[in-house]
Amino acid sequence: MTDDLSIAKVYLSVFTQDREPESIYKFIDDNQDQIRYELASKIKNQVRRIPELLFFEDDTAEYVNKMEQLFAKARKQRAGKDNSDEK
């Protein structure tokens, strides 16, 4: 949220096997006004202004997987080095 609460950044992760994530993101982009309207109906008594919604793809899961692979590789290399030191 911006300081004046006029803009909200929404980060989305899509986990689906039967649909392409791009089609879901496109649907969300195409229906931003409807989503904002639904949000307004739920929070209208709590805020003065309904924020504009900006949707972004959340790539945190990809980043975590990449880091896990790097750590696994480092552990494997360390284990191989420790085994060679014992010989």
C-alpha positions in Angstrom: 0.0 0.0 0.0 1.1 3.5 -0.6 1.3 5.9 2.3 -2.0 7.5 1.3 -3.6 4.1 0.8 -4.6 5.0 -2.8 -2.7 2.2 -4.4 -2.3 -1.5 -3.3 0.2 -3.8 -4.9 -1.1 -7.3 -5.0 1.3 -10.2 -5.6 -0.2 -13.4 -6.9 1.1 -16.9 -7.1 -0.8 -19.3 -9.3 -0.5 -23.1 -8.7 -2.6 -25.0 -11.1 -2.1 -28.1 -13.2 -5.0 -27.8 -15.6 -4.7 -24.2 -16.7 -1.9 -22.0 -17.9 -1.0 -19.3 -15.3 -0.9 -16.7 -18.1 -4.6 -17.1 -18.8 -5.4 -16.6 -15.1 -3.3 -13.4 -14.9 -5.0 -12.2 -18.1 -8.4 -12.9 -16.6 -7.4 -10.9 -13.5 -6.1 -8.0 -15.6 -9.3 -8.0 -17.7 -11.5 -8.0 -14.5 -9.6 -5.4 -12.4 -12.6 -3.1 -12.2 -14.9 -5.9 -11.0 -12.3 -7.1 -8.4 -12.0 -3.5 -7.1 -15.8 -3.2 -6.9 -16.0 -6.5 -4.9 -13.3 -5.2 -2.6 -15.1 -1.9 -2.2 -18.3 -3.7 -1.2 -16.4 -5.5 1.6 -14.3 -2.6 3.0 -16.3 0.5 2.1 -17.1 1.3 5.8 -13.5 0.9 6.9 -11.7 3.2 4.4 -12.4 6.6 2.8 -11.0 5.6 -0.5 -10.9 2.3 -2.3 -7.4 1.7 -3.5 -6.4 1.1 -7.1 -5.2 -2.4 -7.4 -1.9 -3.3 -9.2 -1.4 -7.0 -9.8 2.0 -8.5 -10.1 3.2 -12.1 -10.5 4.8 -13.3 -7.2 8.0 -15.2 -8.1 8.9 -16.0 -4.6 8.3 -19.7 -5.0 10.7 -19.8 -8.0 13.3 -17.9 -6.0 13.0 -20.3 -3.0 13.3 -23.3 -5.3 16.4 -21.8 -6.9 18.0 -21.1 -3.5 17.2 -24.7 -2.3 18.9 -26.1 -5.4 22.0 -24.0 -4.7 22.1 -25.1 -1.1 21.6 -28.8 -2.1 24.4 -28.5 -4.6 26.7 -26.9 -2.0 25.8 -29.6 0.6 26.6 -32.3 -2.0 29.9 -30.7 -2.9 30.8 -30.3 0.8 29.9 -34.0 1.4 32.1 -35.0 -1.5 34.9 -32.9 -0.2 34.6 -34.3 3.3 34.6 -37.9 2.0 37.8 -37.2 -0.1 39.5 -35.7 3.0 38.8 -38.9 5.0 40.7 -41.1 2.5 
